[in-house]
Amino acid sequence: MSQEILEYCILHLISKREINSSDLVEQLIEAQLIEAEGSIYPLLHRLKSEAWLSTRVEESEGNPPKKYYLLTEAGRKSLENYAHNWKKLTRTVQTLLKKK
């Protein structure tokens, strides 16, 4: 799986709602985009360092704190770019596959 496709999917999921890392990992595993949760955390860290994501931590009694991810304005712009490029790529591939 391309790193860019995974980034696009992560940004898309986070754009729908604020999401904690365990729910995000669960959705990505269910969609068969990743196989193990450890592979996602370096990517989330990088997206945050690029200012595409922000986080908030929610404390809870008796449980470890949960980290929630939110899309920043820069993340929304990146998501729009990914969406545009994805549509362009799929049109190109479909055109190529239809040629004889």
Secondary structure, DSSP 4 states (H G I P E B T S, - for coil): --HHHHHHHHHHHHHHS-EEHHHHHHHHHHTTS-S-GGGTHHHHHHHHHTTSEEEEEEEETTEEEEEEEEE-HHHHHHHHHHHHHHHHHHHHHHHHHH--
